């Protein structure tokens, strides 16, 4: 499995909007990719979010992302998402991982 992890800070009063954007974006992603995403909100830093998404493999991810990123709707959603970021912490950290083993149900 190929795994993408994003870390960013969302304004406290924009969480509902953020989750709605993620819902709409996932509808677009579903047209092109098989994936599973979890959104985690830090218990100690309430503006901090982690987004962890698992994909079948990196090649499928890269090919599908080319098509997804061409969609006007996804570009508009990303612009709106960026407007929800905390002003003083606008960075979006991104990391790639390979899942080596899963234990449990």
Jmol script that loads the backbone (N, CA, C; Angstrom):
load data "model"
ATOM      1  N   UNK A   1       0.844  -1.194   0.000  1.00  0.00           N
ATOM      2  CA  UNK A   1       0.000   0.000   0.000  1.00  0.00           C
ATOM      3  C   UNK A   1       0.881   1.246   0.000  1.00  0.00           C
ATOM      4  N   UNK A   2       0.414   2.241  -0.726  1.00  0.00           N
ATOM      5  CA  UNK A   2       1.069   3.548  -0.753  1.00  0.00           C
ATOM      6  C   UNK A   2       0.259   4.463   0.161  1.00  0.00           C
ATOM      7  N   UNK A   3       0.945   5.237   1.006  1.00  0.00           N
ATOM      8  CA  UNK A   3       0.264   6.073   2.000  1.00  0.00           C
ATOM      9  C   UNK A   3       0.756   7.517   1.889  1.00  0.00           C
ATOM     10  N   UNK A   4      -0.194   8.443   1.839  1.00  0.00           N
ATOM     11  CA  UNK A   4       0.112   9.883   1.859  1.00  0.00           C
ATOM     12  C   UNK A   4      -0.351  10.426   3.204  1.00  0.00           C
ATOM     13  N   UNK A   5       0.505  11.248   3.815  1.00  0.00           N
ATOM     14  CA  UNK A   5       0.136  11.902   5.067  1.00  0.00           C
ATOM     15  C   UNK A   5       0.327  13.400   4.882  1.00  0.00           C
ATOM     16  N   UNK A   6      -0.726  14.141   5.193  1.00  0.00           N
ATOM     17  CA  UNK A   6      -0.687  15.597   5.134  1.00  0.00           C
ATOM     18  C   UNK A   6      -0.902  16.136   6.543  1.00  0.00           C
ATOM     19  N   UNK A   7      -0.202  17.204   6.848  1.00  0.00           N
ATOM     20  CA  UNK A   7      -0.387  17.891   8.132  1.00  0.00           C
ATOM     21  C   UNK A   7      -0.601  19.370   7.843  1.00  0.00           C
ATOM     22  N   UNK A   8      -1.627  19.938   8.470  1.00  0.00           N
ATOM     23  CA  UNK A   8      -1.936  21.349   8.265  1.00  0.00           C
ATOM     24  C   UNK A   8      -2.748  21.850   9.450  1.00  0.00           C
ATOM     25  N   UNK A   9      -2.963  23.168   9.487  1.00  0.00           N
ATOM     26  CA  UNK A   9      -3.705  23.809  10.579  1.00  0.00           C
ATOM     27  C   UNK A   9      -4.933  24.515  10.005  1.00  0.00           C
ATOM     28  N   UNK A  10      -6.102  24.132  10.510  1.00  0.00           N
ATOM     29  CA  UNK A  10      -7.386  24.695  10.076  1.00  0.00           C
ATOM     30  C   UNK A  10      -7.896  25.654  11.152  1.00  0.00           C
ATOM     31  N   UNK A  11      -8.414  26.797  10.706  1.00  0.00           N
ATOM     32  CA  UNK A  11      -9.001  27.753  11.648  1.00  0.00           C
ATOM     33  C   UNK A  11     -10.094  27.057  12.471  1.00  0.00           C
ATOM     34  N   UNK A  12     -10.120  27.345  13.771  1.00  0.00           N
ATOM     35  CA  UNK A  12     -11.046  26.660  14.686  1.00  0.00           C
ATOM     36  C   UNK A  12     -12.505  26.787  14.260  1.00  0.00           C
ATOM     37  N   UNK A  13     -12.884  27.936  13.730  1.00  0.00           N
ATOM     38  CA  UNK A  13     -14.288  28.164  13.373  1.00  0.00           C
ATOM     39  C   UNK A  13     -14.618  27.712  11.945  1.00  0.00           C
ATOM     40  N   UNK A  14     -13.682  27.023  11.282  1.00  0.00           N
ATOM     41  CA  UNK A  14     -13.889  26.592   9.894  1.00  0.00           C
ATOM     42  C   UNK A  14     -13.908  25.072   9.735  1.00  0.00           C
ATOM     43  N   UNK A  15     -13.986  24.336  10.837  1.00  0.00           N
ATOM     44  CA  UNK A  15     -13.900  22.876  10.791  1.00  0.00           C
ATOM     45  C   UNK A  15     -15.051  22.262   9.985  1.00  0.00           C
ATOM     46  N   UNK A  16     -16.261  22.762  10.170  1.00  0.00           N
ATOM     47  CA  UNK A  16     -17.401  22.218   9.425  1.00  0.00           C
ATOM     48  C   UNK A  16     -17.209  22.382   7.921  1.00  0.00           C
ATOM     49  N   UNK A  17     -16.745  23.573   7.524  1.00  0.00           N
ATOM     50  CA  UNK A  17     -16.472  23.843   6.112  1.00  0.00           C
ATOM     51  C   UNK A  17     -15.380  22.904   5.604  1.00  0.00           C
ATOM     52  N   UNK A  18     -14.337  22.728   6.406  1.00  0.00           N
ATOM     53  CA  UNK A  18     -13.218  21.850   6.056  1.00  0.00           C
ATOM     54  C   UNK A  18     -13.715  20.428   5.791  1.00  0.00           C
ATOM     55  N   UNK A  19     -14.524  19.898   6.693  1.00  0.00           N
ATOM     56  CA  UNK A  19     -15.020  18.528   6.538  1.00  0.00           C
ATOM     57  C   UNK A  19     -15.939  18.403   5.320  1.00  0.00           C
ATOM     58  N   UNK A  20     -16.714  19.448   5.041  1.00  0.00           N
ATOM     59  CA  UNK A  20     -17.582  19.442   3.859  1.00  0.00           C
ATOM     60  C   UNK A  20     -16.745  19.425   2.574  1.00  0.00           C
ATOM     61  N   UNK A  21     -15.661  20.176   2.552  1.00  0.00           N
ATOM     62  CA  UNK A  21     -14.760  20.187   1.397  1.00  0.00           C
ATOM     63  C   UNK A  21     -14.156  18.802   1.193  1.00  0.00           C
ATOM     64  N   UNK A  22     -13.731  18.181   2.284  1.00  0.00           N
ATOM     65  CA  UNK A  22     -13.125  16.856   2.187  1.00  0.00           C
ATOM     66  C   UNK A  22     -14.138  15.840   1.646  1.00  0.00           C
ATOM     67  N   UNK A  23     -15.381  15.978   2.053  1.00  0.00           N
ATOM     68  CA  UNK A  23     -16.446  15.090   1.565  1.00  0.00           C
ATOM     69  C   UNK A  23     -16.616  15.249   0.058  1.00  0.00           C
ATOM     70  N   UNK A  24     -16.675  16.493  -0.419  1.00  0.00           N
ATOM     71  CA  UNK A  24     -16.839  16.753  -1.858  1.00  0.00           C
ATOM     72  C   UNK A  24     -15.626  16.269  -2.643  1.00  0.00           C
ATOM     73  N   UNK A  25     -14.432  16.503  -2.096  1.00  0.00           N
ATOM     74  CA  UNK A  25     -13.206  16.065  -2.775  1.00  0.00           C
ATOM     75  C   UNK A  25     -13.169  14.546  -2.883  1.00  0.00           C
ATOM     76  N   UNK A  26     -13.612  13.854  -1.839  1.00  0.00           N
ATOM     77  CA  UNK A  26     -13.579  12.390  -1.864  1.00  0.00           C
ATOM     78  C   UNK A  26     -14.526  11.838  -2.935  1.00  0.00           C
ATOM     79  N   UNK A  27     -15.614  12.534  -3.210  1.00  0.00           N
ATOM     80  CA  UNK A  27     -16.524  12.112  -4.281  1.00  0.00           C
ATOM     81  C   UNK A  27     -15.802  12.143  -5.630  1.00  0.00           C
ATOM     82  N   UNK A  28     -14.983  13.165  -5.839  1.00  0.00           N
ATOM     83  CA  UNK A  28     -14.215  13.273  -7.083  1.00  0.00           C
ATOM     84  C   UNK A  28     -13.136  12.185  -7.121  1.00  0.00           C
ATOM     85  N   UNK A  29     -12.414  12.030  -6.034  1.00  0.00           N
ATOM     86  CA  UNK A  29     -11.363  11.001  -5.960  1.00  0.00           C
ATOM     87  C   UNK A  29     -11.944   9.614  -6.234  1.00  0.00           C
ATOM     88  N   UNK A  30     -13.150   9.355  -5.741  1.00  0.00           N
ATOM     89  CA  UNK A  30     -13.781   8.036  -5.919  1.00  0.00           C
ATOM     90  C   UNK A  30     -14.008   7.687  -7.385  1.00  0.00           C
ATOM     91  N   UNK A  31     -14.101   8.678  -8.235  1.00  0.00           N
ATOM     92  CA  UNK A  31     -14.292   8.423  -9.666  1.00  0.00           C
ATOM     93  C   UNK A  31     -13.043   7.806 -10.304  1.00  0.00           C
ATOM     94  N   UNK A  32     -11.892   8.041  -9.685  1.00  0.00           N
ATOM     95  CA  UNK A  32     -10.615   7.648 -10.288  1.00  0.00           C
ATOM     96  C   UNK A  32      -9.786   6.667  -9.460  1.00  0.00           C
ATOM     97  N   UNK A  33     -10.024   6.604  -8.160  1.00  0.00           N
ATOM     98  CA  UNK A  33      -9.142   5.876  -7.260  1.00  0.00           C
ATOM     99  C   UNK A  33      -9.896   5.065  -6.222  1.00  0.00           C
ATOM    100  N   UNK A  34      -9.266   3.985  -5.799  1.00  0.00           N
ATOM    101  CA  UNK A  34      -9.723   3.242  -4.637  1.00  0.00           C
ATOM    102  C   UNK A  34      -8.825   3.706  -3.486  1.00  0.00           C
ATOM    103  N   UNK A  35      -9.412   4.251  -2.434  1.00  0.00           N
ATOM    104  CA  UNK A  35      -8.613   4.808  -1.349  1.00  0.00           C
ATOM    105  C   UNK A  35      -9.376   4.745  -0.036  1.00  0.00           C
ATOM    106  N   UNK A  36      -8.646   4.953   1.045  1.00  0.00           N
ATOM    107  CA  UNK A  36      -9.251   5.036   2.369  1.00  0.00           C
ATOM    108  C   UNK A  36      -8.555   6.171   3.119  1.00  0.00           C
ATOM    109  N   UNK A  37      -9.334   7.131   3.612  1.00  0.00           N
ATOM    110  CA  UNK A  37      -8.765   8.297   4.301  1.00  0.00           C
ATOM    111  C   UNK A  37      -9.317   8.412   5.704  1.00  0.00           C
ATOM    112  N   UNK A  38      -8.437   8.817   6.615  1.00  0.00           N
ATOM    113  CA  UNK A  38      -8.848   9.149   7.976  1.00  0.00           C
ATOM    114  C   UNK A  38      -8.332  10.560   8.266  1.00  0.00           C
ATOM    115  N   UNK A  39      -9.171  11.358   8.935  1.00  0.00           N
ATOM    116  CA  UNK A  39      -8.817  12.722   9.316  1.00  0.00           C
ATOM    117  C   UNK A  39      -8.692  12.760  10.828  1.00  0.00           C
ATOM    118  N   UNK A  40      -7.543  13.194  11.306  1.00  0.00           N
ATOM    119  CA  UNK A  40      -7.279  13.218  12.739  1.00  0.00           C
ATOM    120  C   UNK A  40      -7.065  14.654  13.205  1.00  0.00           C
ATOM    121  N   UNK A  41      -7.709  15.006  14.307  1.00  0.00           N
ATOM    122  CA  UNK A  41      -7.573  16.328  14.915  1.00  0.00           C
ATOM    123  C   UNK A  41      -6.790  16.169  16.215  1.00  0.00           C
ATOM    124  N   UNK A  42      -5.722  16.935  16.358  1.00  0.00           N
ATOM    125  CA  UNK A  42      -4.851  16.846  17.531  1.00  0.00           C
ATOM    126  C   UNK A  42      -5.615  17.174  18.812  1.00  0.00           C
ATOM    127  N   UNK A  43      -5.344  16.405  19.848  1.00  0.00           N
ATOM    128  CA  UNK A  43      -5.958  16.666  21.151  1.00  0.00           C
ATOM    129  C   UNK A  43      -5.270  17.826  21.863  1.00  0.00           C
ATOM    130  N   UNK A  44      -4.003  18.094  21.540  1.00  0.00           N
ATOM    131  CA  UNK A  44      -3.250  19.129  22.248  1.00  0.00           C
ATOM    132  C   UNK A  44      -3.158  20.444  21.489  1.00  0.00           C
ATOM    133  N   UNK A  45      -3.361  20.397  20.176  1.00  0.00           N
ATOM    134  CA  UNK A  45      -3.280  21.596  19.343  1.00  0.00           C
ATOM    135  C   UNK A  45      -4.494  21.593  18.422  1.00  0.00           C
ATOM    136  N   UNK A  46      -5.587  22.212  18.860  1.00  0.00           N
ATOM    137  CA  UNK A  46      -6.875  22.001  18.190  1.00  0.00           C
ATOM    138  C   UNK A  46      -6.955  22.451  16.733  1.00  0.00           C
ATOM    139  N   UNK A  47      -6.016  23.259  16.250  1.00  0.00           N
ATOM    140  CA  UNK A  47      -6.040  23.649  14.836  1.00  0.00           C
ATOM    141  C   UNK A  47      -5.278  22.654  13.958  1.00  0.00           C
ATOM    142  N   UNK A  48      -4.538  21.750  14.572  1.00  0.00           N
ATOM    143  CA  UNK A  48      -3.686  20.821  13.824  1.00  0.00           C
ATOM    144  C   UNK A  48      -4.465  19.579  13.380  1.00  0.00           C
ATOM    145  N   UNK A  49      -4.321  19.264  12.088  1.00  0.00           N
ATOM    146  CA  UNK A  49      -4.999  18.112  11.494  1.00  0.00           C
ATOM    147  C   UNK A  49      -4.001  17.244  10.746  1.00  0.00           C
ATOM    148  N   UNK A  50      -4.242  15.945  10.792  1.00  0.00           N
ATOM    149  CA  UNK A  50      -3.519  14.982   9.970  1.00  0.00           C
ATOM    150  C   UNK A  50      -4.536  14.309   9.052  1.00  0.00           C
ATOM    151  N   UNK A  51      -4.138  14.138   7.820  1.00  0.00           N
ATOM    152  CA  UNK A  51      -4.956  13.441   6.829  1.00  0.00           C
ATOM    153  C   UNK A  51      -4.110  12.272   6.345  1.00  0.00           C
ATOM    154  N   UNK A  52      -4.579  11.060   6.548  1.00  0.00           N
ATOM    155  CA  UNK A  52      -3.821   9.870   6.186  1.00  0.00           C
ATOM    156  C   UNK A  52      -4.650   9.064   5.181  1.00  0.00           C
ATOM    157  N   UNK A  53      -4.080   8.881   3.991  1.00  0.00           N
ATOM    158  CA  UNK A  53      -4.809   8.183   2.936  1.00  0.00           C
ATOM    159  C   UNK A  53      -3.980   7.025   2.409  1.00  0.00           C
ATOM    160  N   UNK A  54      -4.652   5.887   2.278  1.00  0.00           N
ATOM    161  CA  UNK A  54      -4.023   4.669   1.752  1.00  0.00           C
ATOM    162  C   UNK A  54      -4.534   4.404   0.346  1.00  0.00           C
ATOM    163  N   UNK A  55      -3.587   4.071  -0.535  1.00  0.00           N
ATOM    164  CA  UNK A  55      -3.886   3.744  -1.931  1.00  0.00           C
ATOM    165  C   UNK A  55      -3.275   2.385  -2.261  1.00  0.00           C
ATOM    166  N   UNK A  56      -3.786   1.755  -3.310  1.00  0.00           N
ATOM    167  CA  UNK A  56      -3.302   0.438  -3.724  1.00  0.00           C
ATOM    168  C   UNK A  56      -1.795   0.452  -3.976  1.00  0.00           C
ATOM    169  N   UNK A  57      -1.337   1.403  -4.808  1.00  0.00           N
ATOM    170  CA  UNK A  57       0.092   1.522  -5.094  1.00  0.00           C
ATOM    171  C   UNK A  57       0.404   2.927  -5.602  1.00  0.00           C
ATOM    172  N   UNK A  58       1.670   3.256  -5.634  1.00  0.00           N
ATOM    173  CA  UNK A  58       2.084   4.616  -5.999  1.00  0.00           C
ATOM    174  C   UNK A  58       1.831   4.934  -7.468  1.00  0.00           C
ATOM    175  N   UNK A  59       2.028   3.972  -8.360  1.00  0.00           N
ATOM    176  CA  UNK A  59       1.794   4.215  -9.786  1.00  0.00           C
ATOM    177  C   UNK A  59       0.342   4.564 -10.070  1.00  0.00           C
ATOM    178  N   UNK A  60      -0.568   3.788  -9.496  1.00  0.00           N
ATOM    179  CA  UNK A  60      -2.000   4.057  -9.672  1.00  0.00           C
ATOM    180  C   UNK A  60      -2.337   5.440  -9.119  1.00  0.00           C
ATOM    181  N   UNK A  61      -1.787   5.759  -7.955  1.00  0.00           N
ATOM    182  CA  UNK A  61      -2.007   7.074  -7.345  1.00  0.00           C
ATOM    183  C   UNK A  61      -1.564   8.190  -8.300  1.00  0.00           C
ATOM    184  N   UNK A  62      -0.330   8.095  -8.799  1.00  0.00           N
ATOM    185  CA  UNK A  62       0.223   9.153  -9.657  1.00  0.00           C
ATOM    186  C   UNK A  62      -0.577   9.325 -10.944  1.00  0.00           C
ATOM    187  N   UNK A  63      -0.945   8.233 -11.584  1.00  0.00           N
ATOM    188  CA  UNK A  63      -1.728   8.319 -12.828  1.00  0.00           C
ATOM    189  C   UNK A  63      -3.095   8.944 -12.574  1.00  0.00           C
ATOM    190  N   UNK A  64      -3.732   8.531 -11.492  1.00  0.00           N
ATOM    191  CA  UNK A  64      -5.062   9.051 -11.170  1.00  0.00           C
ATOM    192  C   UNK A  64      -5.004  10.523 -10.767  1.00  0.00           C
ATOM    193  N   UNK A  65      -3.958  10.914 -10.042  1.00  0.00           N
ATOM    194  CA  UNK A  65      -3.847  12.305  -9.601  1.00  0.00           C
ATOM    195  C   UNK A  65      -3.698  13.256 -10.781  1.00  0.00           C
ATOM    196  N   UNK A  66      -3.053  12.811 -11.848  1.00  0.00           N
ATOM    197  CA  UNK A  66      -2.953  13.649 -13.049  1.00  0.00           C
ATOM    198  C   UNK A  66      -4.353  13.992 -13.557  1.00  0.00           C
ATOM    199  N   UNK A  67      -5.234  13.003 -13.600  1.00  0.00           N
ATOM    200  CA  UNK A  67      -6.606  13.223 -14.065  1.00  0.00           C
ATOM    201  C   UNK A  67      -7.410  14.055 -13.070  1.00  0.00           C
ATOM    202  N   UNK A  68      -7.261  13.746 -11.789  1.00  0.00           N
ATOM    203  CA  UNK A  68      -7.999  14.456 -10.739  1.00  0.00           C
ATOM    204  C   UNK A  68      -7.633  15.936 -10.727  1.00  0.00           C
ATOM    205  N   UNK A  69      -6.346  16.226 -10.807  1.00  0.00           N
ATOM    206  CA  UNK A  69      -5.893  17.616 -10.731  1.00  0.00           C
ATOM    207  C   UNK A  69      -6.317  18.456 -11.925  1.00  0.00           C
ATOM    208  N   UNK A  70      -6.731  17.813 -13.014  1.00  0.00           N
ATOM    209  CA  UNK A  70      -7.249  18.541 -14.172  1.00  0.00           C
ATOM    210  C   UNK A  70      -8.689  19.009 -13.956  1.00  0.00           C
ATOM    211  N   UNK A  71      -9.377  18.460 -12.979  1.00  0.00           N
ATOM    212  CA  UNK A  71     -10.784  18.780 -12.739  1.00  0.00           C
ATOM    213  C   UNK A  71     -10.925  20.175 -12.126  1.00  0.00           C
ATOM    214  N   UNK A  72     -11.706  21.013 -12.783  1.00  0.00           N
ATOM    215  CA  UNK A  72     -11.928  22.382 -12.286  1.00  0.00           C
ATOM    216  C   UNK A  72     -12.497  22.353 -10.871  1.00  0.00           C
ATOM    217  N   UNK A  73     -13.411  21.431 -10.635  1.00  0.00           N
ATOM    218  CA  UNK A  73     -14.054  21.346  -9.322  1.00  0.00           C
ATOM    219  C   UNK A  73     -13.038  21.076  -8.208  1.00  0.00           C
ATOM    220  N   UNK A  74     -12.055  20.218  -8.456  1.00  0.00           N
ATOM    221  CA  UNK A  74     -11.054  19.914  -7.431  1.00  0.00           C
ATOM    222  C   UNK A  74     -10.147  21.115  -7.218  1.00  0.00           C
ATOM    223  N   UNK A  75      -9.858  21.849  -8.270  1.00  0.00           N
ATOM    224  CA  UNK A  75      -9.042  23.068  -8.144  1.00  0.00           C
ATOM    225  C   UNK A  75      -9.770  24.104  -7.294  1.00  0.00           C
ATOM    226  N   UNK A  76     -11.061  24.260  -7.525  1.00  0.00           N
ATOM    227  CA  UNK A  76     -11.864  25.206  -6.735  1.00  0.00           C
ATOM    228  C   UNK A  76     -11.930  24.778  -5.272  1.00  0.00           C
ATOM    229  N   UNK A  77     -12.104  23.477  -5.038  1.00  0.00           N
ATOM    230  CA  UNK A  77     -12.147  22.983  -3.657  1.00  0.00           C
ATOM    231  C   UNK A  77     -10.818  23.222  -2.951  1.00  0.00           C
ATOM    232  N   UNK A  78      -9.706  23.037  -3.667  1.00  0.00           N
ATOM    233  CA  UNK A  78      -8.396  23.252  -3.055  1.00  0.00           C
ATOM    234  C   UNK A  78      -8.198  24.726  -2.699  1.00  0.00           C
ATOM    235  N   UNK A  79      -8.647  25.620  -3.562  1.00  0.00           N
ATOM    236  CA  UNK A  79      -8.568  27.059  -3.262  1.00  0.00           C
ATOM    237  C   UNK A  79      -9.356  27.394  -1.998  1.00  0.00           C
ATOM    238  N   UNK A  80     -10.559  26.854  -1.906  1.00  0.00           N
ATOM    239  CA  UNK A  80     -11.383  27.082  -0.720  1.00  0.00           C
ATOM    240  C   UNK A  80     -10.713  26.486   0.513  1.00  0.00           C
ATOM    241  N   UNK A  81     -10.164  25.277   0.379  1.00  0.00           N
ATOM    242  CA  UNK A  81      -9.437  24.636   1.477  1.00  0.00           C
ATOM    243  C   UNK A  81      -8.308  25.536   1.964  1.00  0.00           C
ATOM    244  N   UNK A  82      -7.537  26.095   1.044  1.00  0.00           N
ATOM    245  CA  UNK A  82      -6.421  26.965   1.430  1.00  0.00           C
ATOM    246  C   UNK A  82      -6.896  28.184   2.214  1.00  0.00           C
ATOM    247  N   UNK A  83      -8.094  28.661   1.916  1.00  0.00           N
ATOM    248  CA  UNK A  83      -8.623  29.827   2.633  1.00  0.00           C
ATOM    249  C   UNK A  83      -8.993  29.492   4.079  1.00  0.00           C
ATOM    250  N   UNK A  84      -9.111  28.197   4.397  1.00  0.00           N
ATOM    251  CA  UNK A  84      -9.462  27.764   5.757  1.00  0.00           C
ATOM    252  C   UNK A  84      -8.231  27.558   6.642  1.00  0.00           C
ATOM    253  N   UNK A  85      -7.054  27.577   6.026  1.00  0.00           N
ATOM    254  CA  UNK A  85      -5.831  27.359   6.797  1.00  0.00           C
ATOM    255  C   UNK A  85      -5.596  28.514   7.760  1.00  0.00           C
ATOM    256  N   UNK A  86      -5.005  28.204   8.886  1.00  0.00           N
ATOM    257  CA  UNK A  86      -4.660  29.198   9.887  1.00  0.00           C
ATOM    258  C   UNK A  86      -3.677  30.187   9.266  1.00  0.00           C
ATOM    259  N   UNK A  87      -3.954  31.474   9.379  1.00  0.00           N
ATOM    260  CA  UNK A  87      -3.163  32.503   8.716  1.00  0.00           C
ATOM    261  C   UNK A  87      -1.676  32.403   9.024  1.00  0.00           C
ATOM    262  N   UNK A  88      -1.332  32.200  10.299  1.00  0.00           N
ATOM    263  CA  UNK A  88       0.085  32.169  10.675  1.00  0.00           C
ATOM    264  C   UNK A  88       0.742  30.806  10.430  1.00  0.00           C
ATOM    265  N   UNK A  89      -0.046  29.802  10.051  1.00  0.00           N
ATOM    266  CA  UNK A  89       0.495  28.464   9.781  1.00  0.00           C
ATOM    267  C   UNK A  89      -0.106  27.928   8.488  1.00  0.00           C
ATOM    268  N   UNK A  90       0.243  28.552   7.377  1.00  0.00           N
ATOM    269  CA  UNK A  90      -0.365  28.208   6.091  1.00  0.00           C
ATOM    270  C   UNK A  90       0.289  27.010   5.405  1.00  0.00           C
ATOM    271  N   UNK A  91       1.351  26.485   6.001  1.00  0.00           N
ATOM    272  CA  UNK A  91       2.076  25.380   5.392  1.00  0.00           C
ATOM    273  C   UNK A  91       1.257  24.092   5.412  1.00  0.00           C
ATOM    274  N   UNK A  92       1.363  23.343   4.315  1.00  0.00           N
ATOM    275  CA  UNK A  92       0.781  22.007   4.229  1.00  0.00           C
ATOM    276  C   UNK A  92       1.965  21.049   4.108  1.00  0.00           C
ATOM    277  N   UNK A  93       2.191  20.265   5.145  1.00  0.00           N
ATOM    278  CA  UNK A  93       3.276  19.278   5.124  1.00  0.00           C
ATOM    279  C   UNK A  93       2.768  18.000   4.484  1.00  0.00           C
ATOM    280  N   UNK A  94       3.577  17.419   3.619  1.00  0.00           N
ATOM    281  CA  UNK A  94       3.175  16.213   2.894  1.00  0.00           C
ATOM    282  C   UNK A  94       4.307  15.190   2.961  1.00  0.00           C
ATOM    283  N   UNK A  95       3.951  13.942   3.261  1.00  0.00           N
ATOM    284  CA  UNK A  95       4.945  12.870   3.298  1.00  0.00           C
ATOM    285  C   UNK A  95       4.382  11.625   2.646  1.00  0.00           C
ATOM    286  N   UNK A  96       5.272  10.831   2.046  1.00  0.00           N
ATOM    287  CA  UNK A  96       4.899   9.574   1.405  1.00  0.00           C
ATOM    288  C   UNK A  96       5.453   8.402   2.210  1.00  0.00           C
ATOM    289  N   UNK A  97       4.662   7.344   2.317  1.00  0.00           N
ATOM    290  CA  UNK A  97       5.062   6.146   3.041  1.00  0.00           C
ATOM    291  C   UNK A  97       4.649   4.914   2.264  1.00  0.00           C
ATOM    292  N   UNK A  98       5.289   3.806   2.570  1.00  0.00           N
ATOM    293  CA  UNK A  98       4.857   2.499   2.090  1.00  0.00           C
ATOM    294  C   UNK A  98       4.412   1.704   3.305  1.00  0.00           C
ATOM    295  N   UNK A  99       3.208   1.165   3.236  1.00  0.00           N
ATOM    296  CA  UNK A  99       2.718   0.341   4.340  1.00  0.00           C
ATOM    297  C   UNK A  99       3.394  -1.017   4.257  1.00  0.00           C
ATOM    298  N   UNK A 100       4.041  -1.415   5.335  1.00  0.00           N
ATOM    299  CA  UNK A 100       4.808  -2.660   5.339  1.00  0.00           C
ATOM    300  C   UNK A 100       4.044  -3.812   6.000  1.00  0.00           C
ATOM    301  N   UNK A 101       3.205  -3.467   6.971  1.00  0.00           N
ATOM    302  CA  UNK A 101       2.476  -4.520   7.681  1.00  0.00           C
ATOM    303  C   UNK A 101       1.291  -3.878   8.401  1.00  0.00           C
ATOM    304  N   UNK A 102       0.191  -4.608   8.414  1.00  0.00           N
ATOM    305  CA  UNK A 102      -0.993  -4.172   9.162  1.00  0.00           C
ATOM    306  C   UNK A 102      -1.347  -5.277  10.139  1.00  0.00           C
ATOM    307  N   UNK A 103      -1.598  -4.882  11.372  1.00  0.00           N
ATOM    308  CA  UNK A 103      -1.958  -5.842  12.413  1.00  0.00           C
ATOM    309  C   UNK A 103      -3.295  -5.424  13.015  1.00  0.00           C
ATOM    310  N   UNK A 104      -4.160  -6.360  13.284  1.00  0.00           N
ATOM    311  CA  UNK A 104      -5.460  -6.050  13.856  1.00  0.00           C
ATOM    312  C   UNK A 104      -6.539  -6.098  12.798  1.00  0.00           C
ATOM    313  N   UNK A 105      -7.737  -5.739  13.206  1.00  0.00           N
ATOM    314  CA  UNK A 105      -8.888  -5.821  12.287  1.00  0.00           C
ATOM    315  C   UNK A 105      -9.070  -4.558  11.517  1.00  0.00           C
TER     316      UNK A 105
END
end "model"
wireframe off; spacefill off
backbone 0.3
color backbone group
